[in-house]
Structure formats: structure tokens, C-alpha cells
Amino acid sequence: MKTSRLACFTLTAALLGAPALAADKVSFKDPTGDDNGPGTYKYPTDPVYKRGSFDLTDFSLARKGEKLDISLGFNTTLEDPWKTGSGFSVQMAFIFIDTDGKEGSGSTESLPGLNVKFAPQFAWEKVIVISPQGASRVKAEVGSKAGAAKDNVLVPDRVKGSGRKVTATVNAPGLQGEPSQWRYQVLIQSNEGFPSGNDLLTRKVNEYEGQHRFGGGNDGECDPHVMDMLAGAGKGDASEVKAQHEALAFECAEEGAVKKQATLTMVGGEAAPAEKK
């Protein structure tokens, strides 16, 4: 009898505890070797851009109260050649979150300098900007360049690079739902201390690579400025490389105008059920 009661108690405790743990944390993987945007992009020629610097390998997010703890894995050991004090210099990430899964709710536009949009059913409510630059600089750039989206941009209090991981903590009060039900897209870019025009601290992709410019794209603004992203189911399967290339596919008209813009989806979560009429 005692054994039976103990077993029941243990099972009950496990069942009660498991959903909370699962609901408050998510993790995804991304295949290695796909840090080439739509399949054609090349790294800048300066040696600070080490092979694998923009190759996302994994992403996790955990909520603790009103804070979100974030971890991003890369396919190389991080370095800080520009002495940012953050433990890394060249990487930058944008984490878009769809918290309600409702088509038509949220924004389908990205932030300046990324040159992508989201499919309507994956419109986002919040985006977290992970940069090696100080929070004050990032917030100032967001305030002056993000337009109406600035109130939905979250800048972490703490960002640190160590080994092959970038970790961050961000205040996110008032977010509805559970992280396990949210949907995510992580876009990997390069930190730019002297951004062009209205670009939000991001590095350009040109037709030909240069010392501090990616190549394989277009000299206009019709190409996505994204080196890597989550795709497919976010399990790290080889098939996700093709899915990424297809998502970031683009077409340019004459003089670099947009003919077909890269349109992205997200991973994780579940779409909200359609409302009954």
C-alpha cells in the first residue's frame, strides 16, 4: 500500500511539474554550414569574420518571472576583436516572437536593414535585439530608426559572449501566453558600428564581398541582409538548409528595386484556432 501511495504521489508530482517546465522554456536547433543566406552569400574578406561566425547552431529561451533568458549557439569560438566588452564583436541577432499565433495580429514588416518581411500568419508582436554594442546605443538606434515598431523592440539588460554561446537577459513584462506556445524566428546578421542610412546597426550585403561587406547579393535594397535563420521545424535537420534558402529567395528589378521580397515563417508554437462565425 505504501509503495502504491508513493508511486501515485511521485507520478502526480511529475505530471504537475512537467507542464510548467515545458511551458516556460523552448529550444531549437539549426543545421551547420548554412550561413550563406539564400545560398549565395559570402563572408567579408577581413579575418575578423571567422568561418562559422554567423552560423547559428541552436537557440533557447526560458521565462523566469518577467525576464527572458536567451542563449544562442554559433559554429565557432566567439572573439572580441573590436573590444566591445561583451565577449563578441561581429555577431548580431534579431529574435522575432509571435505571441498569439493569429493572422493579422502583429507586424509583418521587419526592422530597418534586414530587408525581409513575414507571412501574414506569422506576424510578430515582439522582437529582441541582441548586439555586442551597449544597451544605450542600441536603444537610441531603435528610438530613431524603428518607427512605430520601437515600442515592440526589447533590448537586453545583459548580453555576454563566451565560448560558442551568446547569452542575454531581457525584461519582458506583460507578454501574454507561454513561451512553448509562442512562435519564433531568429535572424543572424553582423554588428555594424557605422550603419548605412536607416539601417539598424546591420551590415550590408553587396554583389561582391569586400573587407567589411558580405557578397553574393545585390548592391540595392532588394536582397535580404540575413546570413542564417531558423527553418523547417527547428530540429537541425539537413532539409532545413533548403527551407532556409527558399525562405530567403529574392528577386531584384532594375537598379536594385524589390521585385520579390524574402518572406519568412517561424518555428514552434501552434496557430490560434480560427474564431467561429
SULBEL-V591313 format. One line per field, one symbol per residue. ss: DSSP state (a for helix, b for strand, c for the rest). phi: phi as a letter, one per 40 degrees, with the letter a starting at -180 (. if undefined). burial: + if it has 24 or more other C-alpha atoms within 12 Angstrom, else -. A space follows every 50 residues. Layout:
ss->???
phi->???
burial->???
//
This chain:
ss->caaaaaaaaaaaaaaaaaaaaaaabbbbbccccccccccccbcccccccc cccccbbbbbbbbbccbbbbbbbbccccccccccccccccbbbbbbbbcc ccccccbcbcccccccbbcaaacbcbbbbbbcccaaaaaaaaaaacaaaa aabbbccbbbbbccbbbbbbbcccccccaaacbbbbbbbbbccccccccc cbccbccccbccbbbccccccccccccbbcccccbcccaaaaaaaaaccc bbcaaacbbbccbbccbcccccccccc
phi->.cccccccccccccccccdcccccababbbccgbcbfchbcbcccccccc dgcbccbaababcbgbbbcbbbbbcaccbbccfcgcgabccabbbcbccb gbcgbhbbccbdhcfbbbcdcbcbbbbbbbbccddcccccccccbcfccd cbbbbccbbabagbbbbabbcacgccgbdcccbbabbbbbcbcbccfccc fbccbbcbcbdbbcbgbbccbcbccbcaacafcgbgcdccccccdcccca bbccggccbacdbbbbbggbccccccc
burial->-----------------------+++++++++++++++++++++---+++ +++++++++++++---++++++++++++++-----+++++++++++++++ +++--++++++++++++++-+++++++++++++++--++-+++-++--++ -++++++++++--+++++++-+--+--++++++++++++++++-----++ +++++++-+--++++++++-++++++++++++++-+---+++++++++++ +---------+++++++++++------
//
